[in-house]
Every structure is written in structure tokens, then in C-alpha cells.
Amino acid sequence: LFSKIITTERLVLRPYEEGDISFWNKWNLDPEVQRFMPELKNEAMSDAAQRLFLQECKNNPEDIYWTIVWGKGNEPVGTITLFEINKHHGIAELGIVIGEKDYWGKGIAKEAIQAVLVFAVSDLGLRRIVAEYEEGNIALEKALLSCGFQQECVCKESRIKNGKPINTIRFIFLQDRKN
Ligand SMILES: CC(C)(COP(=O)(O)OP(=O)(O)OC[C@H]1O[C@@H](n2cnc3c(N)ncnc32)[C@H](O)[C@@H]1OP(=O)(O)O)[C@@H](O)C(=O)NCCC(=O)NCCS
């Protein structure tokens, strides 16, 4: 699904646009950006396939996709997604990529995650958000902690990386938990 535009102090989170497609292959094929991502996404896609993907995102009722735009330059720097949204249970998962490496370490992940949490709770009525990351992704761990997430568990050997099983860490944000 594409949902409303969210504006923060320095960012605009807006639905995907066709113009974003040129950024996706760059980010998907950059080994540094992909270091902690599942390997399956590490493939080049044609423009036609990317356009189809954009339409699938738009039509998927369980996921909401935003492009993260650095407000001042109007430039896409990454994406943030709420996926597997289930309003009955009040749950969803969160994923984020800052694909433009020049923008790492500026607090963009923290600002974007915080804004999407507010939207998830206020607009969607969700109460539990899961974020799962590969062990060693310190930047994401810190960003999640500062947004009020806590570790729920280690998912042992839940992903294959470079031919070997690795652990992922599951963090949760609980709306009614005073952090
Ligand atoms: C992980 C990622 C989302 C972090 O985004 P970011 O905008 O650079 O993060 P922030 O600037 O908000 O930084 C969050 C915290 O991590 C710290 N940090 C940033 N980069 C770091 C690094 N390489 N090593 C250690 N700490 C780091 C920041 O100092 C900040 O800490 P603080 O809370 O103590 O101030 C981004 O690096 C990224 O997209 N990487 C590639 C894709 C990826 O791994 N996505 C997640 C897959 S589940």
C-alpha cells in the first residue's frame, strides 16, 4: 500500500514514485549497503521488473512502503516499510534501508523509525512492531534502542550468509510499555 506522506524535522516519507527506480538497483547491488541484508535481494532487476514491483507494493494491503527523502535536497536516500500489518492483532514488522551511504550516521534511521512508529500507533492502532536484523548490525541496533525497542530474542541460525547459518536478533516495540 501507499499511505500518507509523513514529514519530520529533516525528512519527508512519501510513497514510492517511478523516479525512485533508478536508485533501487544502485542500493540493491552495493555490497556495503547489502552487508546485513538477506542475500536473495542482491540481484539486478530490469526497469520493467522494478515497475512491476512498484505496482505490487502499491497493491499489497499488508505492507506500507515509503521512500525516505532528505527534505532539503529532495533526494531519495532510502526506504522504510511497515509489512505484514495485521490490524486485528495490532502487529506489524518494520524494515529500513538507507541506501545513500553519504547519509549514514546523520540520525536519519532514528528520525524515520520514530515517525513511522507514531503513524503505526496513531493512524493504524498497532501496538507491537517487530524489527529483525542480522547479528552485528550495530547501527540498526542503536537506532532501534533509541526509538524505544527492546530485544525479544536471538533467532538462532535463522539466515544463511556466505553459505553459513547466522543469527538474527528480534527487537520489539510495545506501544503500552513505558520505556
Ligand atoms: C542500519 C542503517 C539503517 C542505520 O541508518 P543511519 O541513518 O545511518 O543510522 P543513524 O544515523 O540513525 O544512527 C543510529 C545509531 O547508530 C550509530 N551508528 C551509525 N553507523 C554506525 C556504525 N557503522 N557503527 C556503529 N554505530 C553506528 C549512530 O551513531 C547512532 O547511535 P546513537 O543512537 O548512539 O546516536 C543504515 O546504515 C543502513 O541502511 N544500512 C544498510 C541496510 C541495512 O543494514 N538495513 C537494515 C537491515 S535489517
The ligand as an SDF file (V2000), in Angstrom:
LIG
                    3D

 48 50  0  0  0  0  0  0  0  0999 V2000
   21.4470    0.4430    9.5710 C   0  0  0  0  0  0  0  0  0  0  0  0
   21.0370    1.7890    8.9880 C   0  0  0  0  0  0  0  0  0  0  0  0
   19.5370    1.7510    8.7020 C   0  0  0  0  0  0  0  0  0  0  0  0
   21.3300    2.8880   10.0120 C   0  0  0  0  0  0  0  0  0  0  0  0
   20.9220    4.1190    9.4530 O   0  0  0  0  0  0  0  0  0  0  0  0
   21.5900    5.5330    9.8810 P   0  0  0  0  0  0  0  0  0  0  0  0
   20.6720    6.6140    9.4240 O   0  0  0  0  0  0  0  0  0  0  0  0
   22.9800    5.5710    9.4350 O   0  0  0  0  0  0  0  0  0  0  0  0
   21.5230    5.4130   11.4760 O   0  0  0  0  0  0  0  0  0  0  0  0
   21.5110    6.6400   12.4850 P   0  0  0  0  0  0  0  0  0  0  0  0
   22.3460    7.7590   11.9280 O   0  0  0  0  0  0  0  0  0  0  0  0
   20.1200    6.9330   12.9140 O   0  0  0  0  0  0  0  0  0  0  0  0
   22.3380    6.0180   13.6920 O   0  0  0  0  0  0  0  0  0  0  0  0
   21.7900    5.1800   14.6750 C   0  0  0  0  0  0  0  0  0  0  0  0
   22.8650    4.9260   15.7220 C   0  0  0  0  0  0  0  0  0  0  0  0
   23.8850    4.0630   15.1840 O   0  0  0  0  0  0  0  0  0  0  0  0
   25.1550    4.6890   15.2530 C   0  0  0  0  0  0  0  0  0  0  0  0
   25.8890    4.2730   14.0660 N   0  0  0  0  0  0  0  0  0  0  0  0
   25.6770    4.6780   12.7930 C   0  0  0  0  0  0  0  0  0  0  0  0
   26.5170    3.9980   11.9750 N   0  0  0  0  0  0  0  0  0  0  0  0
   27.2530    3.1780   12.7610 C   0  0  0  0  0  0  0  0  0  0  0  0
   28.2710    2.2140   12.5120 C   0  0  0  0  0  0  0  0  0  0  0  0
   28.6990    1.9770   11.2770 N   0  0  0  0  0  0  0  0  0  0  0  0
   28.7850    1.5420   13.5590 N   0  0  0  0  0  0  0  0  0  0  0  0
   28.3430    1.7660   14.8070 C   0  0  0  0  0  0  0  0  0  0  0  0
   27.3730    2.6500   15.1130 N   0  0  0  0  0  0  0  0  0  0  0  0
   26.8350    3.3420   14.0940 C   0  0  0  0  0  0  0  0  0  0  0  0
   24.8580    6.1750   15.3280 C   0  0  0  0  0  0  0  0  0  0  0  0
   25.9070    6.8840   15.9530 O   0  0  0  0  0  0  0  0  0  0  0  0
   23.6040    6.1790   16.1820 C   0  0  0  0  0  0  0  0  0  0  0  0
   23.9570    5.9430   17.5390 O   0  0  0  0  0  0  0  0  0  0  0  0
   23.3590    6.8070   18.7520 P   0  0  0  0  0  0  0  0  0  0  0  0
   21.9310    6.3670   18.8960 O   0  0  0  0  0  0  0  0  0  0  0  0
   24.2070    6.4080   19.8970 O   0  0  0  0  0  0  0  0  0  0  0  0
   23.4800    8.2360   18.3410 O   0  0  0  0  0  0  0  0  0  0  0  0
   21.8410    2.1180    7.6950 C   0  0  0  0  0  0  0  0  0  0  0  0
   23.2080    2.0520    7.9990 O   0  0  0  0  0  0  0  0  0  0  0  0
   21.5360    1.1620    6.5710 C   0  0  0  0  0  0  0  0  0  0  0  0
   20.5270    1.2780    5.9170 O   0  0  0  0  0  0  0  0  0  0  0  0
   22.4150    0.2020    6.3090 N   0  0  0  0  0  0  0  0  0  0  0  0
   22.2580   -0.7300    5.2090 C   0  0  0  0  0  0  0  0  0  0  0  0
   20.9710   -1.5270    5.1940 C   0  0  0  0  0  0  0  0  0  0  0  0
   20.6600   -2.2140    6.4990 C   0  0  0  0  0  0  0  0  0  0  0  0
   21.5160   -2.8040    7.1430 O   0  0  0  0  0  0  0  0  0  0  0  0
   19.3700   -2.1400    6.8500 N   0  0  0  0  0  0  0  0  0  0  0  0
   18.8270   -2.8630    7.9640 C   0  0  0  0  0  0  0  0  0  0  0  0
   18.5680   -4.2780    7.5560 C   0  0  0  0  0  0  0  0  0  0  0  0
   17.5110   -5.0940    8.6650 S   0  0  0  0  0  0  0  0  0  0  0  0
  1  2  1  0
  2  3  1  0
  2  4  1  0
  2 36  1  0
  4  5  1  0
  5  6  1  0
  6  7  2  0
  6  8  1  0
  6  9  1  0
  9 10  1  0
 10 11  2  0
 10 12  1  0
 10 13  1  0
 13 14  1  0
 14 15  1  0
 15 16  1  0
 15 30  1  0
 16 17  1  0
 17 18  1  0
 17 28  1  0
 18 19  1  0
 18 27  1  0
 19 20  2  0
 20 21  1  0
 21 22  1  0
 21 27  2  0
 22 23  1  0
 22 24  2  0
 24 25  1  0
 25 26  2  0
 26 27  1  0
 28 29  1  0
 28 30  1  0
 30 31  1  0
 31 32  1  0
 32 33  2  0
 32 34  1  0
 32 35  1  0
 36 37  1  0
 36 38  1  0
 38 39  2  0
 38 40  1  0
 40 41  1  0
 41 42  1  0
 42 43  1  0
 43 44  2  0
 43 45  1  0
 45 46  1  0
 46 47  1  0
 47 48  1  0
M  END
$$$$
